[in-house]
């Protein structure tokens, strides 16, 4: 059985709605994990409405200073939600595959 990842293009959405959409697809994948299916996950493509985000790494790397990154329209964001057990079990392979998929799109 060929494993497939569903591509979902969402356009521009707010950050909070983007989180809710991700949670929906995570829950969907969890329900399918125990059932025979060729669905191995979803790749969400979207743009966020203007938002300031900061990751935990930024706090460590910059000695506790808050660094804000502006993200918003024009910046394509890809959220992979996949069951890695259906693919090559290698983080390097996974990251390279996502990169190549987004480049090809």
Biopython code that builds the backbone (N, CA, C, O; Angstrom):
import numpy as np
from Bio.PDB.StructureBuilder import StructureBuilder

atoms = [
    (1, "UNK", "N", (0.841, -1.180, 0.000)),
    (1, "UNK", "CA", (0.000, 0.000, 0.000)),
    (1, "UNK", "C", (0.889, 1.246, 0.000)),
    (1, "UNK", "O", (1.744, 1.392, 0.873)),
    (2, "UNK", "N", (0.698, 2.128, -0.952)),
    (2, "UNK", "CA", (1.461, 3.369, -1.039)),
    (2, "UNK", "C", (0.975, 4.339, 0.026)),
    (2, "UNK", "O", (-0.225, 4.583, 0.157)),
    (3, "UNK", "N", (1.908, 4.887, 0.780)),
    (3, "UNK", "CA", (1.557, 5.850, 1.823)),
    (3, "UNK", "C", (1.509, 7.242, 1.219)),
    (3, "UNK", "O", (2.364, 7.609, 0.413)),
    (4, "UNK", "N", (0.506, 8.013, 1.611)),
    (4, "UNK", "CA", (0.327, 9.342, 1.062)),
    (4, "UNK", "C", (0.190, 10.369, 2.167)),
    (4, "UNK", "O", (-0.340, 10.089, 3.242)),
    (5, "UNK", "N", (0.682, 11.568, 1.877)),
    (5, "UNK", "CA", (0.518, 12.713, 2.767)),
    (5, "UNK", "C", (-0.383, 13.704, 2.040)),
    (5, "UNK", "O", (-0.111, 14.096, 0.905)),
    (6, "UNK", "N", (-1.440, 14.097, 2.702)),
    (6, "UNK", "CA", (-2.396, 15.046, 2.129)),
    (6, "UNK", "C", (-1.818, 16.457, 2.186)),
    (6, "UNK", "O", (-1.307, 16.873, 3.226)),
    (7, "UNK", "N", (-1.894, 17.187, 1.093)),
    (7, "UNK", "CA", (-1.457, 18.574, 1.034)),
    (7, "UNK", "C", (-2.679, 19.471, 1.208)),
    (7, "UNK", "O", (-3.664, 19.342, 0.481)),
    (8, "UNK", "N", (-2.602, 20.384, 2.183)),
    (8, "UNK", "CA", (-3.712, 21.306, 2.441)),
    (8, "UNK", "C", (-3.166, 22.730, 2.370)),
    (8, "UNK", "O", (-2.306, 23.120, 3.160)),
    (9, "UNK", "N", (-3.681, 23.500, 1.407)),
    (9, "UNK", "CA", (-3.286, 24.913, 1.256)),
    (9, "UNK", "C", (-4.356, 25.766, 1.909)),
    (9, "UNK", "O", (-5.507, 25.773, 1.473)),
    (10, "UNK", "N", (-3.976, 26.484, 2.956)),
    (10, "UNK", "CA", (-4.941, 27.229, 3.763)),
    (10, "UNK", "C", (-5.010, 28.719, 3.448)),
    (10, "UNK", "O", (-5.950, 29.392, 3.872)),
    (11, "UNK", "N", (-4.040, 29.242, 2.717)),
    (11, "UNK", "CA", (-4.022, 30.681, 2.476)),
    (11, "UNK", "C", (-3.557, 31.422, 3.722)),
    (11, "UNK", "O", (-2.715, 30.916, 4.464)),
    (12, "UNK", "N", (-4.097, 32.617, 3.959)),
    (12, "UNK", "CA", (-3.694, 33.438, 5.100)),
    (12, "UNK", "C", (-4.650, 33.182, 6.269)),
    (12, "UNK", "O", (-5.862, 33.355, 6.140)),
    (13, "UNK", "N", (-4.092, 32.770, 7.408)),
    (13, "UNK", "CA", (-4.896, 32.527, 8.613)),
    (13, "UNK", "C", (-4.187, 33.136, 9.817)),
    (13, "UNK", "O", (-2.972, 33.336, 9.801)),
    (14, "UNK", "N", (-4.952, 33.425, 10.850)),
    (14, "UNK", "CA", (-4.353, 33.945, 12.082)),
    (14, "UNK", "C", (-3.526, 32.844, 12.738)),
    (14, "UNK", "O", (-3.753, 31.659, 12.491)),
    (15, "UNK", "N", (-2.577, 33.232, 13.563)),
    (15, "UNK", "CA", (-1.721, 32.255, 14.233)),
    (15, "UNK", "C", (-2.564, 31.330, 15.104)),
    (15, "UNK", "O", (-2.360, 30.117, 15.095)),
    (16, "UNK", "N", (-3.508, 31.892, 15.855)),
    (16, "UNK", "CA", (-4.324, 31.069, 16.752)),
    (16, "UNK", "C", (-5.195, 30.085, 15.972)),
    (16, "UNK", "O", (-5.361, 28.943, 16.401)),
    (17, "UNK", "N", (-5.749, 30.504, 14.840)),
    (17, "UNK", "CA", (-6.513, 29.568, 14.012)),
    (17, "UNK", "C", (-5.603, 28.506, 13.408)),
    (17, "UNK", "O", (-6.007, 27.355, 13.245)),
    (18, "UNK", "N", (-4.384, 28.891, 13.080)),
    (18, "UNK", "CA", (-3.423, 27.921, 12.562)),
    (18, "UNK", "C", (-3.138, 26.817, 13.572)),
    (18, "UNK", "O", (-3.027, 25.648, 13.205)),
    (19, "UNK", "N", (-3.021, 27.189, 14.841)),
    (19, "UNK", "CA", (-2.806, 26.205, 15.910)),
    (19, "UNK", "C", (-4.009, 25.268, 16.006)),
    (19, "UNK", "O", (-3.841, 24.055, 16.135)),
    (20, "UNK", "N", (-5.211, 25.818, 15.946)),
    (20, "UNK", "CA", (-6.433, 24.997, 16.022)),
    (20, "UNK", "C", (-6.509, 24.021, 14.849)),
    (20, "UNK", "O", (-6.891, 22.864, 15.024)),
    (21, "UNK", "N", (-6.148, 24.485, 13.668)),
    (21, "UNK", "CA", (-6.162, 23.623, 12.487)),
    (21, "UNK", "C", (-5.143, 22.498, 12.636)),
    (21, "UNK", "O", (-5.424, 21.350, 12.292)),
    (22, "UNK", "N", (-3.952, 22.833, 13.153)),
    (22, "UNK", "CA", (-2.938, 21.805, 13.394)),
    (22, "UNK", "C", (-3.464, 20.749, 14.363)),
    (22, "UNK", "O", (-3.301, 19.551, 14.134)),
    (23, "UNK", "N", (-4.096, 21.201, 15.449)),
    (23, "UNK", "CA", (-4.638, 20.276, 16.446)),
    (23, "UNK", "C", (-5.680, 19.352, 15.816)),
    (23, "UNK", "O", (-5.732, 18.166, 16.141)),
    (24, "UNK", "N", (-6.505, 19.883, 14.923)),
    (24, "UNK", "CA", (-7.504, 19.071, 14.234)),
    (24, "UNK", "C", (-6.837, 17.939, 13.448)),
    (24, "UNK", "O", (-7.263, 16.786, 13.529)),
    (25, "UNK", "N", (-5.796, 18.273, 12.692)),
    (25, "UNK", "CA", (-5.132, 17.267, 11.872)),
    (25, "UNK", "C", (-4.315, 16.282, 12.712)),
    (25, "UNK", "O", (-4.173, 15.121, 12.330)),
    (26, "UNK", "N", (-3.782, 16.725, 13.841)),
    (26, "UNK", "CA", (-3.088, 15.806, 14.753)),
    (26, "UNK", "C", (-4.083, 14.787, 15.297)),
    (26, "UNK", "O", (-3.801, 13.589, 15.313)),
    (27, "UNK", "N", (-5.243, 15.257, 15.742)),
    (27, "UNK", "CA", (-6.264, 14.350, 16.270)),
    (27, "UNK", "C", (-6.767, 13.392, 15.190)),
    (27, "UNK", "O", (-7.006, 12.216, 15.467)),
    (28, "UNK", "N", (-6.927, 13.888, 13.965)),
    (28, "UNK", "CA", (-7.345, 13.045, 12.846)),
    (28, "UNK", "C", (-6.338, 11.927, 12.613)),
    (28, "UNK", "O", (-6.717, 10.771, 12.426)),
    (29, "UNK", "N", (-5.044, 12.277, 12.626)),
    (29, "UNK", "CA", (-3.997, 11.279, 12.409)),
    (29, "UNK", "C", (-3.983, 10.259, 13.538)),
    (29, "UNK", "O", (-3.802, 9.067, 13.289)),
    (30, "UNK", "N", (-4.171, 10.705, 14.768)),
    (30, "UNK", "CA", (-4.188, 9.790, 15.915)),
    (30, "UNK", "C", (-5.291, 8.744, 15.774)),
    (30, "UNK", "O", (-5.090, 7.582, 16.126)),
    (31, "UNK", "N", (-6.450, 9.145, 15.264)),
    (31, "UNK", "CA", (-7.547, 8.191, 15.109)),
    (31, "UNK", "C", (-7.277, 7.186, 13.994)),
    (31, "UNK", "O", (-7.820, 6.081, 14.015)),
    (32, "UNK", "N", (-6.446, 7.554, 13.023)),
    (32, "UNK", "CA", (-6.162, 6.667, 11.898)),
    (32, "UNK", "C", (-4.984, 5.734, 12.138)),
    (32, "UNK", "O", (-4.802, 4.765, 11.401)),
    (33, "UNK", "N", (-4.183, 6.015, 13.161)),
    (33, "UNK", "CA", (-2.953, 5.249, 13.381)),
    (33, "UNK", "C", (-3.240, 3.760, 13.579)),
    (33, "UNK", "O", (-2.495, 2.919, 13.077)),
    (34, "UNK", "N", (-4.298, 3.429, 14.296)),
    (34, "UNK", "CA", (-4.589, 2.026, 14.592)),
    (34, "UNK", "C", (-5.391, 1.335, 13.489)),
    (34, "UNK", "O", (-5.649, 0.134, 13.578)),
    (35, "UNK", "N", (-5.792, 2.080, 12.445)),
    (35, "UNK", "CA", (-6.602, 1.513, 11.371)),
    (35, "UNK", "C", (-5.767, 1.379, 10.094)),
    (35, "UNK", "O", (-4.896, 2.208, 9.827)),
    (36, "UNK", "N", (-6.038, 0.327, 9.303)),
    (36, "UNK", "CA", (-5.338, 0.220, 8.016)),
    (36, "UNK", "C", (-5.728, 1.392, 7.117)),
    (36, "UNK", "O", (-6.912, 1.631, 6.880)),
    (37, "UNK", "N", (-4.749, 2.105, 6.628)),
    (37, "UNK", "CA", (-5.016, 3.278, 5.797)),
    (37, "UNK", "C", (-3.766, 3.637, 5.015)),
    (37, "UNK", "O", (-2.652, 3.358, 5.458)),
    (38, "UNK", "N", (-3.944, 4.254, 3.854)),
    (38, "UNK", "CA", (-2.786, 4.742, 3.117)),
    (38, "UNK", "C", (-2.495, 6.199, 3.478)),
    (38, "UNK", "O", (-1.575, 6.802, 2.924)),
    (39, "UNK", "N", (-3.274, 6.769, 4.404)),
    (39, "UNK", "CA", (-3.070, 8.154, 4.845)),
    (39, "UNK", "C", (-2.004, 8.177, 5.937)),
    (39, "UNK", "O", (-2.189, 7.601, 7.009)),
    (40, "UNK", "N", (-0.892, 8.844, 5.657)),
    (40, "UNK", "CA", (0.215, 8.906, 6.610)),
    (40, "UNK", "C", (0.378, 10.271, 7.241)),
    (40, "UNK", "O", (1.278, 10.475, 8.056)),
    (41, "UNK", "N", (-0.490, 11.220, 6.874)),
    (41, "UNK", "CA", (-0.393, 12.531, 7.491)),
    (41, "UNK", "C", (-0.804, 13.639, 6.552)),
    (41, "UNK", "O", (-1.384, 13.413, 5.489)),
    (42, "UNK", "N", (-0.481, 14.847, 6.983)),
    (42, "UNK", "CA", (-0.896, 16.054, 6.274)),
    (42, "UNK", "C", (0.251, 17.055, 6.283)),
    (42, "UNK", "O", (0.982, 17.173, 7.266)),
    (43, "UNK", "N", (0.397, 17.765, 5.185)),
    (43, "UNK", "CA", (1.321, 18.898, 5.119)),
    (43, "UNK", "C", (0.473, 20.147, 4.945)),
    (43, "UNK", "O", (-0.138, 20.354, 3.897)),
    (44, "UNK", "N", (0.442, 20.984, 5.987)),
    (44, "UNK", "CA", (-0.314, 22.234, 5.933)),
    (44, "UNK", "C", (0.583, 23.334, 5.396)),
    (44, "UNK", "O", (1.691, 23.532, 5.895)),
    (45, "UNK", "N", (0.112, 24.052, 4.379)),
    (45, "UNK", "CA", (0.821, 25.211, 3.839)),
    (45, "UNK", "C", (-0.055, 26.436, 4.081)),
    (45, "UNK", "O", (-1.242, 26.440, 3.754)),
    (46, "UNK", "N", (0.543, 27.466, 4.655)),
    (46, "UNK", "CA", (-0.239, 28.657, 4.968)),
    (46, "UNK", "C", (0.646, 29.870, 5.158)),
    (46, "UNK", "O", (1.872, 29.772, 5.216)),
    (47, "UNK", "N", (-0.003, 31.007, 5.252)),
    (47, "UNK", "CA", (0.651, 32.258, 5.642)),
    (47, "UNK", "C", (-0.099, 32.745, 6.870)),
    (47, "UNK", "O", (-1.322, 32.630, 6.948)),
    (48, "UNK", "N", (0.642, 33.289, 7.830)),
    (48, "UNK", "CA", (-0.002, 33.844, 9.014)),
    (48, "UNK", "C", (-0.296, 35.323, 8.799)),
    (48, "UNK", "O", (0.437, 36.026, 8.103)),
    (49, "UNK", "N", (-1.378, 35.774, 9.409)),
    (49, "UNK", "CA", (-1.585, 37.215, 9.495)),
    (49, "UNK", "C", (-0.426, 37.737, 10.339)),
    (49, "UNK", "O", (0.183, 36.957, 11.070)),
    (50, "UNK", "N", (-0.098, 39.037, 10.264)),
    (50, "UNK", "CA", (1.070, 39.541, 11.008)),
    (50, "UNK", "C", (1.055, 39.112, 12.482)),
    (50, "UNK", "O", (0.057, 39.264, 13.186)),
    (51, "UNK", "N", (2.194, 38.574, 12.916)),
    (51, "UNK", "CA", (2.317, 38.085, 14.289)),
    (51, "UNK", "C", (3.786, 38.163, 14.703)),
    (51, "UNK", "O", (4.679, 38.026, 13.867)),
    (52, "UNK", "N", (4.027, 38.380, 15.973)),
    (52, "UNK", "CA", (5.382, 38.335, 16.515)),
    (52, "UNK", "C", (5.521, 37.036, 17.289)),
    (52, "UNK", "O", (4.720, 36.739, 18.174)),
    (53, "UNK", "N", (6.537, 36.273, 16.949)),
    (53, "UNK", "CA", (6.757, 34.996, 17.618)),
    (53, "UNK", "C", (8.169, 34.954, 18.180)),
    (53, "UNK", "O", (9.057, 35.667, 17.714)),
    (54, "UNK", "N", (8.364, 34.118, 19.180)),
    (54, "UNK", "CA", (9.695, 33.918, 19.743)),
    (54, "UNK", "C", (9.786, 32.476, 20.209)),
    (54, "UNK", "O", (8.849, 31.946, 20.806)),
    (55, "UNK", "N", (10.896, 31.856, 19.940)),
    (55, "UNK", "CA", (11.105, 30.471, 20.353)),
    (55, "UNK", "C", (11.941, 30.413, 21.611)),
    (55, "UNK", "O", (12.624, 31.377, 21.959)),
    (56, "UNK", "N", (11.888, 29.292, 22.288)),
    (56, "UNK", "CA", (12.647, 29.108, 23.523)),
    (56, "UNK", "C", (14.147, 29.189, 23.258)),
    (56, "UNK", "O", (14.901, 29.619, 24.131)),
    (57, "UNK", "N", (14.592, 28.783, 22.072)),
    (57, "UNK", "CA", (16.020, 28.858, 21.742)),
    (57, "UNK", "C", (16.512, 30.299, 21.760)),
    (57, "UNK", "O", (17.637, 30.566, 22.181)),
    (58, "UNK", "N", (15.681, 31.224, 21.310)),
    (58, "UNK", "CA", (16.084, 32.627, 21.275)),
    (58, "UNK", "C", (16.430, 33.119, 22.666)),
    (58, "UNK", "O", (17.378, 33.886, 22.836)),
    (59, "UNK", "N", (15.678, 32.688, 23.658)),
    (59, "UNK", "CA", (15.945, 33.126, 25.025)),
    (59, "UNK", "C", (17.298, 32.620, 25.499)),
    (59, "UNK", "O", (18.027, 33.348, 26.172)),
    (60, "UNK", "N", (17.642, 31.392, 25.161)),
    (60, "UNK", "CA", (18.917, 30.823, 25.576)),
    (60, "UNK", "C", (20.080, 31.436, 24.803)),
    (60, "UNK", "O", (21.111, 31.769, 25.388)),
    (61, "UNK", "N", (19.917, 31.585, 23.501)),
    (61, "UNK", "CA", (21.003, 32.044, 22.652)),
    (61, "UNK", "C", (21.354, 33.512, 22.880)),
    (61, "UNK", "O", (22.493, 33.918, 22.651)),
    (62, "UNK", "N", (20.406, 34.292, 23.320)),
    (62, "UNK", "CA", (20.624, 35.726, 23.469)),
    (62, "UNK", "C", (20.600, 36.168, 24.927)),
    (62, "UNK", "O", (20.186, 37.285, 25.235)),
    (63, "UNK", "N", (21.044, 35.292, 25.818)),
    (63, "UNK", "CA", (21.196, 35.610, 27.234)),
    (63, "UNK", "C", (19.936, 36.207, 27.846)),
    (63, "UNK", "O", (20.011, 37.167, 28.613)),
    (64, "UNK", "N", (18.804, 35.655, 27.519)),
    (64, "UNK", "CA", (17.564, 36.090, 28.139)),
    (64, "UNK", "C", (16.914, 37.305, 27.511)),
    (64, "UNK", "O", (15.828, 37.703, 27.933)),
    (65, "UNK", "N", (17.553, 37.914, 26.502)),
    (65, "UNK", "CA", (16.931, 39.062, 25.842)),
    (65, "UNK", "C", (15.799, 38.570, 24.956)),
    (65, "UNK", "O", (15.922, 37.522, 24.320)),
    (66, "UNK", "N", (14.719, 39.295, 24.904)),
    (66, "UNK", "CA", (13.588, 38.916, 24.076)),
    (66, "UNK", "C", (13.825, 39.415, 22.659)),
    (66, "UNK", "O", (13.984, 40.614, 22.431)),
    (67, "UNK", "N", (13.846, 38.500, 21.722)),
    (67, "UNK", "CA", (14.041, 38.821, 20.311)),
    (67, "UNK", "C", (12.762, 38.440, 19.582)),
    (67, "UNK", "O", (12.340, 37.285, 19.634)),
    (68, "UNK", "N", (12.151, 39.383, 18.915)),
    (68, "UNK", "CA", (10.912, 39.122, 18.188)),
    (68, "UNK", "C", (11.189, 39.022, 16.701)),
    (68, "UNK", "O", (11.949, 39.812, 16.142)),
    (69, "UNK", "N", (10.571, 38.055, 16.078)),
    (69, "UNK", "CA", (10.675, 37.887, 14.637)),
    (69, "UNK", "C", (9.319, 38.198, 14.033)),
    (69, "UNK", "O", (8.302, 37.676, 14.491)),
    (70, "UNK", "N", (9.291, 39.023, 13.035)),
    (70, "UNK", "CA", (8.037, 39.385, 12.396)),
    (70, "UNK", "C", (7.697, 38.330, 11.353)),
    (70, "UNK", "O", (8.473, 38.091, 10.427)),
    (71, "UNK", "N", (6.544, 37.704, 11.501)),
    (71, "UNK", "CA", (6.082, 36.714, 10.531)),
    (71, "UNK", "C", (4.711, 37.139, 10.049)),
    (71, "UNK", "O", (3.904, 37.652, 10.824)),
    (72, "UNK", "N", (4.453, 36.931, 8.795)),
    (72, "UNK", "CA", (3.143, 37.315, 8.296)),
    (72, "UNK", "C", (2.979, 37.029, 6.832)),
    (72, "UNK", "O", (3.710, 36.212, 6.271)),
    (73, "UNK", "N", (2.020, 37.697, 6.193)),
    (73, "UNK", "CA", (1.735, 37.448, 4.776)),
    (73, "UNK", "C", (2.997, 37.544, 3.923)),
    (73, "UNK", "O", (3.845, 38.412, 4.129)),
    (74, "UNK", "N", (3.097, 36.635, 2.968)),
    (74, "UNK", "CA", (4.274, 36.589, 2.112)),
    (74, "UNK", "C", (5.298, 35.577, 2.584)),
    (74, "UNK", "O", (6.214, 35.227, 1.840)),
    (75, "UNK", "N", (5.154, 35.103, 3.811)),
    (75, "UNK", "CA", (6.070, 34.108, 4.353)),
    (75, "UNK", "C", (5.325, 32.772, 4.405)),
    (75, "UNK", "O", (4.412, 32.597, 5.212)),
    (76, "UNK", "N", (5.719, 31.829, 3.541)),
    (76, "UNK", "CA", (5.087, 30.523, 3.496)),
    (76, "UNK", "C", (5.533, 29.700, 4.701)),
    (76, "UNK", "O", (6.723, 29.601, 5.000)),
    (77, "UNK", "N", (4.561, 29.117, 5.381)),
    (77, "UNK", "CA", (4.842, 28.266, 6.531)),
    (77, "UNK", "C", (4.331, 26.865, 6.200)),
    (77, "UNK", "O", (3.218, 26.707, 5.700)),
    (78, "UNK", "N", (5.140, 25.862, 6.479)),
    (78, "UNK", "CA", (4.753, 24.473, 6.248)),
    (78, "UNK", "C", (4.764, 23.730, 7.571)),
    (78, "UNK", "O", (5.779, 23.700, 8.267)),
    (79, "UNK", "N", (3.631, 23.130, 7.917)),
    (79, "UNK", "CA", (3.515, 22.332, 9.135)),
    (79, "UNK", "C", (3.283, 20.875, 8.744)),
    (79, "UNK", "O", (2.179, 20.524, 8.326)),
    (80, "UNK", "N", (4.289, 20.025, 8.871)),
    (80, "UNK", "CA", (4.087, 18.607, 8.586)),
    (80, "UNK", "C", (3.489, 17.910, 9.808)),
    (80, "UNK", "O", (3.989, 18.051, 10.924)),
    (81, "UNK", "N", (2.427, 17.166, 9.583)),
    (81, "UNK", "CA", (1.795, 16.370, 10.632)),
    (81, "UNK", "C", (1.734, 14.951, 10.083)),
    (81, "UNK", "O", (0.790, 14.591, 9.381)),
    (82, "UNK", "N", (2.735, 14.156, 10.401)),
    (82, "UNK", "CA", (2.865, 12.842, 9.778)),
    (82, "UNK", "C", (3.190, 11.764, 10.804)),
    (82, "UNK", "O", (3.712, 12.039, 11.885)),
    (83, "UNK", "N", (2.868, 10.540, 10.434)),
    (83, "UNK", "CA", (3.248, 9.375, 11.213)),
    (83, "UNK", "C", (4.584, 8.897, 10.661)),
    (83, "UNK", "O", (4.628, 8.251, 9.614)),
    (84, "UNK", "N", (5.664, 9.206, 11.352)),
    (84, "UNK", "CA", (7.000, 8.886, 10.849)),
    (84, "UNK", "C", (7.262, 7.386, 10.758)),
    (84, "UNK", "O", (8.204, 6.967, 10.086)),
    (85, "UNK", "N", (6.447, 6.577, 11.419)),
    (85, "UNK", "CA", (6.620, 5.127, 11.334)),
    (85, "UNK", "C", (6.351, 4.614, 9.923)),
    (85, "UNK", "O", (6.769, 3.510, 9.571)),
    (86, "UNK", "N", (5.650, 5.417, 9.110)),
    (86, "UNK", "CA", (5.353, 5.010, 7.736)),
    (86, "UNK", "C", (6.476, 5.367, 6.763)),
    (86, "UNK", "O", (6.383, 5.073, 5.572)),
    (87, "UNK", "N", (7.524, 5.994, 7.266)),
    (87, "UNK", "CA", (8.597, 6.473, 6.399)),
    (87, "UNK", "C", (9.942, 6.032, 6.940)),
    (87, "UNK", "O", (10.018, 5.352, 7.963)),
    (88, "UNK", "N", (11.005, 6.423, 6.248)),
    (88, "UNK", "CA", (12.359, 6.129, 6.694)),
    (88, "UNK", "C", (12.583, 6.754, 8.067)),
    (88, "UNK", "O", (12.385, 7.958, 8.233)),
    (89, "UNK", "N", (12.990, 5.963, 9.047)),
    (89, "UNK", "CA", (13.143, 6.501, 10.407)),
    (89, "UNK", "C", (14.444, 7.280, 10.601)),
    (89, "UNK", "O", (15.353, 6.831, 11.299)),
    (90, "UNK", "N", (14.516, 8.441, 9.980)),
    (90, "UNK", "CA", (15.710, 9.269, 10.074)),
    (90, "UNK", "C", (15.293, 10.727, 10.059)),
    (90, "UNK", "O", (14.599, 11.163, 9.141)),
    (91, "UNK", "N", (15.701, 11.478, 11.050)),
    (91, "UNK", "CA", (15.356, 12.893, 11.118)),
    (91, "UNK", "C", (15.963, 13.634, 9.934)),
    (91, "UNK", "O", (15.321, 14.508, 9.349)),
    (92, "UNK", "N", (17.198, 13.288, 9.579)),
    (92, "UNK", "CA", (17.852, 13.943, 8.442)),
    (92, "UNK", "C", (17.036, 13.726, 7.169)),
    (92, "UNK", "O", (16.787, 14.672, 6.421)),
    (93, "UNK", "N", (16.615, 12.469, 6.920)),
    (93, "UNK", "CA", (15.791, 12.172, 5.749)),
    (93, "UNK", "C", (14.490, 12.967, 5.789)),
    (93, "UNK", "O", (14.067, 13.521, 4.774)),
    (94, "UNK", "N", (13.860, 13.024, 6.954)),
    (94, "UNK", "CA", (12.582, 13.713, 7.100)),
    (94, "UNK", "C", (12.713, 15.199, 6.770)),
    (94, "UNK", "O", (11.914, 15.736, 6.003)),
    (95, "UNK", "N", (13.706, 15.859, 7.340)),
    (95, "UNK", "CA", (13.906, 17.295, 7.106)),
    (95, "UNK", "C", (14.210, 17.554, 5.631)),
    (95, "UNK", "O", (13.656, 18.482, 5.041)),
    (96, "UNK", "N", (15.081, 16.744, 5.030)),
    (96, "UNK", "CA", (15.404, 16.924, 3.616)),
    (96, "UNK", "C", (14.181, 16.695, 2.726)),
    (96, "UNK", "O", (14.000, 17.392, 1.728)),
    (97, "UNK", "N", (13.351, 15.727, 3.082)),
    (97, "UNK", "CA", (12.140, 15.456, 2.295)),
    (97, "UNK", "C", (11.159, 16.613, 2.365)),
    (97, "UNK", "O", (10.562, 16.980, 1.352)),
    (98, "UNK", "N", (10.985, 17.187, 3.538)),
    (98, "UNK", "CA", (10.091, 18.344, 3.687)),
    (98, "UNK", "C", (10.640, 19.522, 2.880)),
    (98, "UNK", "O", (9.892, 20.206, 2.181)),
    (99, "UNK", "N", (11.956, 19.753, 2.983)),
    (99, "UNK", "CA", (12.571, 20.847, 2.218)),
    (99, "UNK", "C", (12.327, 20.672, 0.726)),
    (99, "UNK", "O", (11.920, 21.618, 0.052)),
    (100, "UNK", "N", (12.566, 19.488, 0.208)),
    (100, "UNK", "CA", (12.411, 19.226, -1.211)),
    (100, "UNK", "C", (10.944, 19.354, -1.652)),
    (100, "UNK", "O", (10.660, 19.859, -2.739)),
    (101, "UNK", "N", (10.037, 18.901, -0.814)),
    (101, "UNK", "CA", (8.609, 19.016, -1.133)),
    (101, "UNK", "C", (8.189, 20.467, -1.254)),
    (101, "UNK", "O", (7.497, 20.841, -2.201)),
    (102, "UNK", "N", (8.605, 21.291, -0.295)),
    (102, "UNK", "CA", (8.236, 22.715, -0.319)),
    (102, "UNK", "C", (8.894, 23.418, -1.507)),
    (102, "UNK", "O", (8.260, 24.253, -2.152)),
    (103, "UNK", "N", (10.136, 23.097, -1.802)),
    (103, "UNK", "CA", (10.816, 23.697, -2.968)),
    (103, "UNK", "C", (10.080, 23.359, -4.254)),
    (103, "UNK", "O", (9.884, 24.222, -5.109)),
    (104, "UNK", "N", (9.671, 22.090, -4.392)),
    (104, "UNK", "CA", (8.967, 21.660, -5.594)),
    (104, "UNK", "C", (7.581, 22.290, -5.721)),
    (104, "UNK", "O", (7.095, 22.513, -6.829)),
    (105, "UNK", "N", (6.951, 22.574, -4.589)),
    (105, "UNK", "CA", (5.637, 23.230, -4.635)),
    (105, "UNK", "C", (5.769, 24.649, -5.092)),
    (105, "UNK", "O", (4.770, 25.361, -5.193)),
]
sb = StructureBuilder()
sb.init_structure("model")
sb.init_model(0)
sb.init_chain("A")
sb.init_seg("    ")
for serial, (resi, resn, name, xyz) in enumerate(atoms, 1):
    if name == "N":
        sb.init_residue(resn, " ", resi, " ")
    sb.init_atom(name, np.array(xyz, "f"), 0.0, 1.0, " ", f" {name:<3s}", serial, name[0])
structure = sb.get_structure()
